[in-house]
Amino acid sequence: MKIYLFGQRNILGGGTHFSGFCDALKSMSVYGEMVCEVAASGKKVVPIVHQIQPEDVSILFFPTISEQFIKGTIIKWAIFETDVLPESYIDYLNRSHLIWVPSSWAKVILQNHGIASAKVHIVHEGVDPAMFHPFARQAQHEDDVFRFYMCGKNEARKGFDELLKGFRLAFNNDPKVTLCLKADHFWGTSDQIEAKQQALIQQIEHLGVTNIVPIFKKLSVQDMALINTHCDAFVFPSRAEGWGLPLIEAIACGLPAVSTYHSGHTEYLSAMDDKFVRLSHQLHPIECPEFIGHWGEGGSWAVATPEEIARGLLSMKEDCQGYKAKALLASDIIRRDFSWLRAAEQAVASLTKMNFLVSI
């Protein structure tokens, strides 16, 4: 038998997930020899689909137009950031033998949409512990500036509006405190991306703060890991996540974290107990036109107020030494229990439980 992985390697969260999982599964003894990676949007999809046999397993990270021709077992990996899902998406997931989700939160959401619990298994996303680790962290900076860091797509879901206002409430223009903001927008034309960047710059200028530094340029994975090692704390006021890749990478680097506690990233934050600053939130209806245009109306997100974010930032800075020690413990947990290899092991366990692995 063979295991076909349909997805796409790219710099986005889904592409990173696909890349990390593929490499981990391929590295496993015996099982790795079965793996066939298929670029879901590539020209060779159709002929490969026709090669699949009834005893094979196909794992779809993204929908493919050739799905109807796939023989054998079909598993779909479901990742989403809202508690109300379109009927068409539920229909898509139901056309499978098994569904993998990265978190308990996601499993409950699918159950609420009528999908049987037995059909949904939790298989985490992960982090690369060889790339994201605390061993390169600097003991101190050449200056005495405290650097907060936030990384996320430039969209309403990430909570940038509340973060900017909360940072101003907490520190105003204190030159000894800086917020480094990696805010990318990947979709659209170059003009649309440029417009998004300029809108964020204008928003910062309108608030009258001079200690928020936006970072727009494309960075390698190594550079992203390096930023984590050179900052003092990570702030993540995201309203909802399928998994929260920037957060788990920051924690793996030993970076103390200030975060909301809702949706996909609760899966690994729940293992950290008191080792991060937890932001209180209220659930608000989703009103983002961009998100609604893709997923439809309905659903809610967790919103932390600027005042609550300010409280979290101040709490982190005032007890930074204590949280640094806790962050190292959190890093150990993340790199041990939430690596890509651990995700691959969970996937194999799921396949074995369902008797989908044959002829080993």
Secondary structure, DSSP 4 states (H G I P E B T S, - for coil): --EEEEE--SSSHHHHHHHHHHHHHHHSTTGGGGEEEEETTSTTHHHHHTT--TT-EEEESS--TTGGG--SEEEEE---S-SS--HHHHHHHHSSSEEEESSHHHHHHHHHTT--GGGEEE----B-TTTS-GGG--SS-SS--EEEEEEEESSGGGTHHHHHHHHHHHHTT-TTEEEEEEEE--SS-HHHHHHHHHHHHHHHHHHT-SSEEEE-S---HHHHHHHHHH-SEEEE--S--SS-HHHHHHHHTT--EEEE--GGGHHHHTTSTTSSEEEP-EEEE---HHHHHHH-S--EEEE--HHHHHHHHHHHHHTHHHHHHHHHHHHHHHHHHSBHHHHHHHHHHHHHHTT-----
